[in-house]
């Protein structure tokens, strides 16, 4: 099932509706009135938006950060942390990095920017990674969730800063 889940870009968690929202859902979906549905976007518009997102430029250090974040999930990598080796049995594959970048590009556009930051990558990390990481029995028995693991990785994976292709520092 991991390979099948990997094909989905995001795993979004949706909370239960409030009591008032749930009552409205019950009333609206069990009556005779059928709402008139309208298209928000055409197929052509969706394809055009996808093309715009793909054209958003990404700096080298953002690519490096996305790569490093994904590689940090893999317990068999030589540079894997003790935490990862202890709590992850299966890490994210290369597709996770692709979706981190594409999700970060979309977020940048939604935020009104035409460049991607490492913060954009961090903001999409949970929905991109949560279904690509399998935790160990030890993690499960200690109550360490995939969400906890991703948060820890976001705290521990350094961001390399670059200017004109030169490495400045590791933050």
N, C-alpha and C positions, 0 to 999 in steps of 0.2 A: 504493500500500500504506500510506502514512502515514495516510490518512483511516481506513482499516480498523483500523490499530493503535490509533488514537486512541480507539476505542470501548472498549478494555480499560482498566480502572482502573489495574491494576498490571502491571508486568513484573518478575516475581520470578526471580532467578537461583538455581539449585539446583546445589550442588556434587555431584560424583560421590560415591558411597558409599565408605566405607572398605573395605579388603579383606575384613574380617570381615562387614561389613554386606552386601557384594555376595555373599559365599558364602551367607549366610542367605537372601537374596533368591532365589538360584538354587535352593536346596533347597526353599524354601517354594512357589515358583511352578511347579516342574516335577514335583512329586509328585502322587499321587492324592488326597491330603487337600485338601478345599476348606474354607477357614475360613467360619464362620458370620458373616455381616455383620449388623450392627445399626445402626439409625438413631441418629445422635448427636442430631439435632434434627428436628422435623417441619417441614413447609413453613410452617405457621402460626407456629411459634416463630421461624423465620428472618425472616419478615415482621415480627413483633413486635420483634425485635432491630434490624432496619433502621429501624423507626420510632423506637425509643429513641435510636439514633445520630443520626438527623436532628434530634431535639429538643435535643441538647446545645448550650448557648449558645456563641456565638463573639463575642469582643470585636472592636470595629471595627479596632483595630491589627493583629489577626491576619488579618482579611480583607484589609487593606491590604498586609500582608507577603506573603500568598499571591499577590495580584494583582501586586505588584512583582516577585516571584520569577519568575512566569510571563512577564511582559513583558520581563524582563531576558534571556530566552532568544532574543528576536527581533532578528536582526541589522539589520532595516530600521527599527527604532524609532529616533527621533532621539537618545534617551538611551542607546542601546546602547553598551556599552564596546568598546574596541579589541579586547579579548580575544574578545568575542562576535562582532564583525564578522570577525575573523580565522579563528575556528574553528567557527562555526555557520553552516550554509547555510539551515537551516529550523528555526524555533523552535516552541515549544509554543503551542497554541491555547487558547481560553477553557475548554474541557473540562478541561484540566490543572488550572486553578484550582479548579474544582468538585471534582475528585477529591482535590486537596491538602486541601481543607477537610473533605470526608467522611472521608478516611483519617485526618486529624488528630483528628476527633471520635471515630472508632472507637478510636484509640490512647489518647485521654484516658480513655475508658470502661474499656479494658483495664488502664490504669494506676490505676484506682480514683478518677478525678477526673471531675467534672461540669462542667468548663470546659476550653477548648482553649487551648494556649499556642503561641507561635511555635516552640518546641522540638518540639512535636508535628508541626507542618508540616514542619520540617526533617527529622524522622525518617522521613517518608514521601516526601520529595522524590526520592530516587533511584529507587524503584520506580514512582513516578508519572511522572517526567520522562524516564527513560532511553530509552523507545521513542517519545518525542514530539520528540526533538531529533535533527536530522541534522547530522553534522559535515562540514566541508569536506575537500576533497582534501588541503589543507595540514595539517589536523589529523591526518588518517590517515597522511600521509607522515612527520609528526613524532612519531607515536606518542601523540598526544593523544586519549584516549578520551572517550566520552560521560560516563563516570563522573568523569573528571578535570574536565570542563567543569562538571558539576553541583556537584562539590565546590568549585570556584573560585567559582561563583555563590553558594553558601551562605556562603562567606567574605566575599563582596563586597557582597551586597545588604543594605542597612541595615534594622534593625528600628526602626520608629517606636513610641515608648512614649506611651500616652495615659492620662490620668486624668480621668474624668468628661467625656470628649469633648474635652479640651484636649491639644494636642500638648505633650509635655514635652521630648523630646530625640530625636536620632537616634543610635543606638548603632552 
